[in-house]
């Protein structure tokens, strides 16, 4: 792709997910025609629970500036993607969506997944095979994550499910939840994650996402771990040093079981690593993608 055709701004696009759902994404450098031999893979980015595709905007721009085809996807029930009418938000369902999107992209992909998106990425990479998923980046997630840290995330999400009176109130809640992150001077950025209706601001995800069925794959640690062990593609694990979801012990355990994986730790970041220190995060991603 000639340099002049690189796009710093994304375009909004849609994909067909499983169960007939429409999934919305931001896309940079959409290719035309079949991939040429030796061409770079596409990048597919999967956000964490309660987030949306805008979590990846800065990293998407960085990767796109290098001429890569990049897609940042809203998962089902999040952002502008359809909500599941039967509240099917298991990792298996998210994996089915991801496989469908990969098929529609029609090129080998590098999967980048944060938290929920990382667990989805492990399963999707295993099921897609190394011809379709050529690399995997896990952002502060391993199969054996810390339950207390995960519970803190769910508590935060539950506690504000009825919305906020103002953007300032939402900003206060985020600042209390992420005390290590500098508070933005403006609340405008929150409009990417909230929707205003009935006089209140609500997070832009389906509350039913918080009440998955008992057989949800999120708790199937062994299956996810085995899928990771069986992967033969290059894997990069990025951890935020301040994370309470992925511990140092969990990293050691993962690297012992997946010895070919690379590891990067971001000193000033927590679980939301891509947003906490995006420059360092993007640098690690670019170095791994090559």
Backbone torsions as a table, in degrees:
resi	resn	phi	psi	omega
1	UNK	NA	123.7	-179.3
2	UNK	-64.4	148.9	-176.6
3	UNK	-56.1	-36.5	-176.4
4	UNK	-62.8	-19.5	-177.5
5	UNK	-94.2	-1.6	178.6
6	UNK	-64.9	141.9	-177.9
7	UNK	-115.9	123.8	176.3
8	UNK	-82.0	-22.3	178.8
9	UNK	-106.6	146.6	-178.1
10	UNK	-88.8	163.7	169.1
11	UNK	-116.0	149.1	179.4
12	UNK	-84.5	134.8	-178.5
13	UNK	-138.2	167.1	179.5
14	UNK	-127.6	152.8	177.1
15	UNK	-132.3	159.1	174.1
16	UNK	-92.2	120.3	176.1
17	UNK	-94.7	-173.6	175.0
18	UNK	-70.6	163.6	176.6
19	UNK	61.6	21.2	178.0
20	UNK	74.6	13.1	-178.1
21	UNK	-80.2	147.4	173.0
22	UNK	-96.5	127.7	179.8
23	UNK	-110.7	135.5	-177.2
24	UNK	-105.5	141.6	179.3
25	UNK	-141.9	162.6	167.9
26	UNK	-101.7	137.3	-174.5
27	UNK	-132.5	136.4	175.0
28	UNK	-118.1	143.0	171.8
29	UNK	56.3	48.8	178.9
30	UNK	-58.7	125.8	-178.7
31	UNK	-78.8	157.5	175.6
32	UNK	-114.3	131.9	178.6
33	UNK	81.9	179.5	-179.2
34	UNK	-71.2	148.6	179.3
35	UNK	-66.0	137.9	177.2
36	UNK	-77.6	156.2	178.5
37	UNK	-58.8	131.5	178.3
38	UNK	81.9	5.6	-179.7
39	UNK	-73.4	157.1	-179.6
40	UNK	-66.9	146.4	175.6
41	UNK	-71.1	161.4	172.3
42	UNK	-78.1	159.7	177.1
43	UNK	-111.5	125.2	176.7
44	UNK	-118.7	119.5	-174.4
45	UNK	-109.2	128.6	-176.2
46	UNK	-117.2	117.9	-175.1
47	UNK	-78.7	175.4	178.6
48	UNK	-87.1	170.9	179.6
49	UNK	-61.1	133.2	-179.3
50	UNK	82.7	-3.5	177.9
51	UNK	-101.5	-168.8	174.7
52	UNK	-154.8	-175.2	-172.1
53	UNK	-62.2	-23.3	-178.5
54	UNK	-69.5	-14.1	175.3
55	UNK	-60.7	-23.1	-174.2
56	UNK	-102.5	2.9	-168.0
57	UNK	-54.2	-50.1	-176.2
58	UNK	-65.6	-42.8	178.7
59	UNK	-67.0	-37.7	176.5
60	UNK	-59.1	-42.0	178.9
61	UNK	-65.5	-40.3	179.3
62	UNK	-61.9	-47.0	-179.5
63	UNK	-66.8	-39.8	179.7
64	UNK	-64.6	-33.9	-179.7
65	UNK	-65.8	-16.6	177.0
66	UNK	-93.3	7.6	176.1
67	UNK	88.3	9.3	-177.4
68	UNK	-85.6	147.1	172.8
69	UNK	-80.9	121.9	-171.9
70	UNK	-128.0	135.8	173.8
71	UNK	-128.7	124.0	172.0
72	UNK	-107.7	119.4	-168.7
73	UNK	-105.7	138.6	165.8
74	UNK	-82.3	119.9	177.0
75	UNK	-68.4	159.7	178.3
76	UNK	-52.9	137.5	179.4
77	UNK	78.3	3.3	-178.3
78	UNK	-127.2	147.2	177.6
79	UNK	56.1	-132.1	-175.4
80	UNK	-95.5	2.0	176.3
81	UNK	-74.1	157.4	179.3
82	UNK	-60.8	147.5	170.5
83	UNK	-86.2	146.6	179.5
84	UNK	-76.2	121.4	-177.5
85	UNK	-64.1	-23.6	178.5
86	UNK	-109.7	21.9	177.1
87	UNK	53.1	43.0	178.8
88	UNK	-89.7	94.8	-176.4
89	UNK	-124.7	33.0	177.4
90	UNK	-75.7	163.7	175.1
91	UNK	-62.2	-34.0	177.3
92	UNK	-60.7	-42.2	179.3
93	UNK	-66.1	-43.7	178.2
94	UNK	-63.4	-36.4	177.0
95	UNK	-64.4	-43.4	178.3
96	UNK	-60.4	-42.1	176.0
97	UNK	-59.4	-46.2	-177.0
98	UNK	-62.9	-43.2	178.5
99	UNK	-62.4	-38.2	178.4
100	UNK	-64.9	-41.3	179.6
101	UNK	-66.6	-43.1	177.8
102	UNK	-58.1	-41.8	179.0
103	UNK	-61.5	-40.8	-179.3
104	UNK	-73.5	-31.6	174.7
105	UNK	-63.2	-38.8	172.3
106	UNK	74.8	19.2	-179.9
107	UNK	-141.1	158.4	171.7
108	UNK	-59.1	145.8	-176.8
109	UNK	-128.5	154.7	164.0
110	UNK	-100.4	123.0	178.0
111	UNK	-93.0	130.8	173.4
112	UNK	-119.9	117.7	-175.5
113	UNK	-130.7	129.3	177.7
114	UNK	-102.3	128.3	174.1
115	UNK	52.5	-114.4	177.7
116	UNK	-51.7	-42.5	179.5
117	UNK	-65.7	-30.1	177.3
118	UNK	-70.2	-42.1	176.7
119	UNK	-63.3	-41.3	175.1
120	UNK	-59.7	-42.2	-178.4
121	UNK	-62.5	-39.6	178.3
122	UNK	-58.9	-49.9	-176.8
123	UNK	-67.1	-42.1	-178.7
124	UNK	-66.4	-40.0	179.1
125	UNK	-63.3	-40.9	180.0
126	UNK	-65.2	-42.7	-176.3
127	UNK	-77.4	-31.9	-178.9
128	UNK	-74.8	-33.8	-178.0
129	UNK	89.7	161.4	-174.1
130	UNK	-69.4	-13.8	177.4
131	UNK	-76.1	-28.8	-177.5
132	UNK	-102.8	-35.1	174.0
133	UNK	-113.8	110.8	-169.8
134	UNK	-97.6	-21.0	176.9
135	UNK	-150.0	157.3	-179.3
136	UNK	-138.6	129.6	174.8
137	UNK	-116.2	121.5	179.4
138	UNK	-103.1	122.4	-176.2
139	UNK	-104.8	103.5	179.6
140	UNK	50.5	52.1	174.7
141	UNK	-155.4	138.8	170.0
142	UNK	-139.6	160.8	-179.6
143	UNK	-56.9	-37.3	-179.0
144	UNK	-99.9	69.6	179.5
145	UNK	-83.1	168.7	-176.9
146	UNK	-81.4	122.0	-176.5
147	UNK	-66.2	-33.2	179.6
148	UNK	-65.0	-42.1	178.6
149	UNK	-65.5	-40.8	177.4
150	UNK	-63.9	-39.2	179.3
151	UNK	-64.2	-34.7	178.7
152	UNK	-63.7	-37.4	177.4
153	UNK	-64.5	-47.9	-179.2
154	UNK	-63.6	-38.6	178.0
155	UNK	-61.1	-42.2	178.4
156	UNK	-62.2	-44.2	-179.3
157	UNK	-66.2	-44.3	178.9
158	UNK	-62.1	-41.0	-172.3
159	UNK	-67.5	-16.3	-178.4
160	UNK	-123.0	22.4	-177.2
161	UNK	-66.7	-21.4	179.9
162	UNK	-92.8	10.1	170.9
163	UNK	86.2	-174.9	-176.3
164	UNK	-128.1	152.1	176.9
165	UNK	-73.2	-27.5	-176.8
166	UNK	-153.3	165.1	174.9
167	UNK	-64.5	-34.0	178.7
168	UNK	-63.3	-40.0	177.6
169	UNK	-65.0	-39.1	176.5
170	UNK	-64.3	-41.0	178.8
171	UNK	-63.0	-37.9	176.8
172	UNK	-61.3	-42.7	-179.0
173	UNK	-64.7	-42.7	179.5
174	UNK	-65.9	-41.3	-179.8
175	UNK	-62.9	-37.9	178.3
176	UNK	-70.0	-33.5	-178.9
177	UNK	-76.7	-33.4	-178.2
178	UNK	-121.2	67.6	-175.1
179	UNK	-66.3	-19.7	-179.5
180	UNK	-80.2	-12.6	-176.3
181	UNK	-98.8	131.4	177.5
182	UNK	-57.2	135.8	-179.2
183	UNK	-75.3	129.2	178.7
184	UNK	-61.3	149.1	-179.9
185	UNK	-74.2	-19.6	-179.4
186	UNK	-125.0	150.3	177.1
187	UNK	-92.6	0.9	-174.9
188	UNK	-58.9	-36.5	-178.5
189	UNK	-61.9	-25.4	179.9
190	UNK	-67.0	-19.1	-179.7
191	UNK	-65.5	-17.5	175.1
192	UNK	-73.2	-20.8	-175.2
193	UNK	-113.1	-5.5	-177.0
194	UNK	-126.9	155.2	174.2
195	UNK	-129.4	139.6	-176.6
196	UNK	-97.3	122.5	175.3
197	UNK	-155.2	143.6	178.9
198	UNK	59.8	27.3	177.9
199	UNK	82.8	4.9	179.4
200	UNK	-130.8	161.6	177.3
201	UNK	-103.9	125.3	-177.7
202	UNK	-118.5	144.1	173.4
203	UNK	-58.0	145.1	-172.8
204	UNK	-90.9	58.7	173.5
205	UNK	-149.7	160.8	-175.9
206	UNK	-76.8	120.5	178.6
207	UNK	-57.4	-25.3	179.0
208	UNK	-64.9	-17.4	176.1
209	UNK	-58.8	-27.4	-176.6
210	UNK	-81.1	-7.6	-177.8
211	UNK	-124.0	65.0	179.9
212	UNK	-71.9	159.3	177.6
213	UNK	-64.9	160.1	-175.6
214	UNK	-60.0	-29.4	-177.1
215	UNK	-87.1	13.2	-178.7
216	UNK	-53.1	137.5	-177.4
217	UNK	-69.1	-11.1	177.4
218	UNK	-58.8	-27.4	-178.0
219	UNK	-98.5	2.4	-179.7
220	UNK	-88.4	73.4	-174.4
221	UNK	-60.3	-47.3	-175.2
222	UNK	-61.5	-39.9	-178.9
223	UNK	-66.0	-42.8	178.7
224	UNK	-67.1	-40.8	179.6
225	UNK	-64.5	-42.4	179.5
226	UNK	-64.4	-38.6	177.2
227	UNK	-61.0	-41.8	178.6
228	UNK	-64.9	-42.3	-179.7
229	UNK	-61.3	-35.8	-175.9
230	UNK	-80.5	-10.4	179.9
231	UNK	-68.6	140.5	179.6
232	UNK	-112.4	2.8	-178.1
233	UNK	-89.6	161.1	174.3
234	UNK	-62.0	136.5	-178.9
235	UNK	-128.1	136.9	173.8
236	UNK	-120.9	126.2	173.5
237	UNK	-104.4	121.9	176.5
238	UNK	-110.3	123.9	179.2
239	UNK	-118.4	139.7	169.1
240	UNK	-83.1	123.9	-174.6
241	UNK	-58.5	-27.2	-179.1
242	UNK	-88.8	5.1	-175.5
243	UNK	-65.6	138.7	171.3
244	UNK	-106.9	9.4	178.2
245	UNK	-101.0	-38.3	176.6
246	UNK	-116.9	112.7	-178.0
247	UNK	-88.1	166.8	175.9
248	UNK	-61.5	-38.9	178.7
249	UNK	-63.7	-39.5	179.2
250	UNK	-65.5	-37.6	176.9
251	UNK	-63.3	-47.2	179.2
252	UNK	-58.3	-42.4	179.7
253	UNK	-63.8	-44.2	-179.0
254	UNK	-64.5	-44.9	-178.1
255	UNK	-68.4	-27.5	176.1
256	UNK	-70.8	-35.0	-178.1
257	UNK	-87.4	-25.6	177.2
258	UNK	-123.3	71.1	-168.7
259	UNK	-64.3	-18.5	179.4
260	UNK	-82.1	-7.4	-176.7
261	UNK	-72.9	144.8	173.3
262	UNK	-92.7	159.7	-176.9
263	UNK	-139.5	134.3	175.4
264	UNK	-131.8	135.4	176.8
265	UNK	-116.7	132.7	179.8
266	UNK	-100.7	111.0	-171.4
267	UNK	-58.9	-37.5	-174.2
268	UNK	-98.2	13.2	-174.4
269	UNK	-113.5	155.6	173.7
270	UNK	-110.4	-146.3	-177.6
271	UNK	-64.3	-35.4	178.4
272	UNK	-87.0	61.6	-168.9
273	UNK	-59.7	-41.9	-176.2
274	UNK	-64.0	-32.6	179.5
275	UNK	-88.9	-25.7	-177.3
276	UNK	-72.3	-40.7	179.0
277	UNK	-145.5	77.0	-172.2
278	UNK	-66.2	-33.3	-179.9
279	UNK	-62.6	-48.8	-180.0
280	UNK	-67.0	-39.0	179.4
281	UNK	-62.8	-50.4	-178.4
282	UNK	-62.1	-36.8	178.2
283	UNK	-61.9	-42.1	178.9
284	UNK	-65.2	-40.5	179.4
285	UNK	-65.1	-47.7	-178.7
286	UNK	-61.0	-41.7	-179.9
287	UNK	-62.8	-39.0	-178.2
288	UNK	-75.6	-40.3	-178.9
289	UNK	-66.9	-35.4	174.7
290	UNK	88.5	NA	NA
